[in-house]
Amino acid sequence: MRRGAWCWLVFTSLVPAQNVTYDRLVHALSEQQNWLTYWGDYSAVRHRDLKQINTSNVKDLRVDWIYQTGQAGSFETVPLVVDGVMYLTGPNGYAYALDARSGRQLWLYKHAFPPGRKADGVNRGFAILGDRLFMVTPDANVIALDTRTGRLIWQTEMAPFNNGQYTATLAPIVIKDKVIVGISGAEFGIRGFIDAYDAATGKRDWRFWTVPAKGEPGGDTWLGDSWARGGGSTWMTGTYDPQLNTLYWGVGNPGPDLYGESRKGDNLYTCSLVAIDPDNGELKWHFQFSPHDTHDWDAAETPMLLDLNWKGRDRRLVVQANRNAFFYVLDRETGEFLMGKPFARQNWATELDAKGRPVLMNNQEPSPEGTKLCPGLAGAANWMAPSYNPDTKLFYFAVREQCDVYYTNPAVYIQGRPYWGSVSRGVTEEPEWGLLKALDPLTGESKWDFRYFHAPWAGTLSTAGGLIFAGDQDGYLMAFDAKTGKNLWRMNTGNPIINSPMTYMVHGRQYVTMPSGSAVLTFALPE
Amino acid sequence: MKLAGIAVLICCAAAAPEQTGQDLADGKATFRSNCAFCHGLVGGGGRGPALNLGRFLHGSADDDIKGVITRGVPGTTMPSFDFEKDELAHLIAYVRGLSGERNNFNSPQLRGDPVRGRNVYEHSGCAGCHRVGNEGSVFGPELTRIGAGRSIEYIRASIVDPSADIPEDYAGVTVVTREGKRITGVRINEDTFTVQLRDASQNFQMFRKDEVQQVIPEKKSLMPAYSSLSQDDLQNLLAYLDALRGGLNAGADVKKEKGIR
């Protein structure tokens, strides 16, 4: 009897083994209680058909549990929730599994950095397949962990760390049997890539270079050998259309960031969206938002996949609110440019031509004396996630209204050192501000705006409860009426929110979670 | 006496290593994109101290200047910078070159008398808003070390035209309550839903925006323009303010009790 009880205890204290098949990932939106990929599904709509928390009761939303890491560094991660277990990554190589109802810790993983390697930094999340979790580390490794224990299964170096030249921050995306990741470091003179690794072994399957070498297609868009340090990092997760078997990935800025003389040309495929065959890494098409960028306007913003009726015809679209202040609609089968409309103040392009290429204004280049330009270096939008509500048919995202003075200077390459070609400084004579914007993706017109006092770094979440959840730079987590933009609920979390909220359900109860600062804050209605 | 001490510092300053024209051009580029924002395009000062006076607040040896650049100045808005060795050497050489012929401390700008200037300060009501050491109000910026931290040109502009450059920490805001009462003060914090300010009586005033009529950012400085001061009074006041060079940690001396360990 005694032995029996002991065995029962051991059995039930194990984290249940997960079996998240590729088929479950493809149909992630049919598991509304779970959150199986970084974006919640492959298309990145970030909408959940959960309505227990809704416009009429959200005023009663309250903190249900808080998990505090006790570690330095801030969360920028979106947790996965699989059948009651929350998996999330933290900064500096930490990762956690928690009971999604109570916040109690099930296991903790701490990445072992080689002796003497000072590697720290944010991390944006896990991918899952079968009973394995995949994440990247600040020293540019991809690792696989056991969902049951957090034990390391395999580890593969993406690129040599080189004193911080190559780093990694993004959440991987799993497609079929492959773990697909990107790299950070375009501020340090890297040549960017997207990699696919075998989920079973960690062996690299393919690499897509985001900067073509001399002689390759697109290689003639780089002056001389500038392509070799051309940047083009891939620091945010792509999206995926299983029917077209196409992976969509936003590519970062060219390097040196603010000095373009040494890299004359369009600098493909920087500041572009690339459409890739996930089976072999081959390019299907590309669209460049900001040719020959000198303002650090990465195209790392979410490439959201929407199927909409475009001018009388059902089309598969990819939309992006770009850092350069334009909202783009492309055909995701062909890459055809369909629409581009400014959504924030900008004084760099007079218009986009019929193919979506910007027609530049005068005096928009950085200069030794400084050039004032909107948007600023951080962009009018950035990596924080937007969402799309199929009921209101609106696209909800955070807008940054902030301008900068851009300086330029020839850059000298030294391994592991910033390779920026000078700096930008905030404009001080006018205040910054931000917006939560509800935009009609078919027209690019705003339906409503809610103004924030400071420019935000937090994304949005949409629910069938008629709610948009969002955060601001002063630490407020907020809920809005998706139709009207009325602020229905808020809480000061005490730390700038640099993340995007998510929601899930366990045992019939809906939760909203926002890892922020060094705490995982989880909210629910009173029981 | 004080000026003599500074002159000694300059004489003792280490000679800069030989720099080429290209090095100085590199230093200039580094200066423009990293320093000019606060110290002015040619180092004349602004929100940061002037760097073209041939004297440096924290010591004038290359190592002193290097220390300020690489470590920043705690308690001020001067951040630390991470430059390559060569880049730093070129920058320091360029900054030294900014002084040119201006190492003359008997410049006409400072012809006033600091003792008389103190009288002007006291009789003009400056202490009603500003603090020197432990005297005066905390409503406006503290002036304990204003002479060390700001150029004469910047201080003069701040007196005669204070709205020309308003430090972010001292932006004014007026709250109009539902009853129509107007409360103006220095904005301590403002976010999407609330605002906290310090009024002229040095009290905190805290509001939720949905409970007031209006929150109006003040476009002008809360400091009145002292443009009617006589030239003599202005010169004397400037001389007084320029002589205010108190320590960064004034008031932080710990009085230790013997026998308690």
Interface residues (C-beta under 8 A of the other chain):
Chain A: P368 E369 G370 V405 Y407 T408 N409 P410 V412 I414 R417 S422 V423 R425 T428 P431 R451 Y452 F453 H454 D472 D474 G475 Y476 R490
Chain B: A29 T30 R32 S33 N34 A36 F37 L41 E84 E168 E190 D191 T192 F193 P217
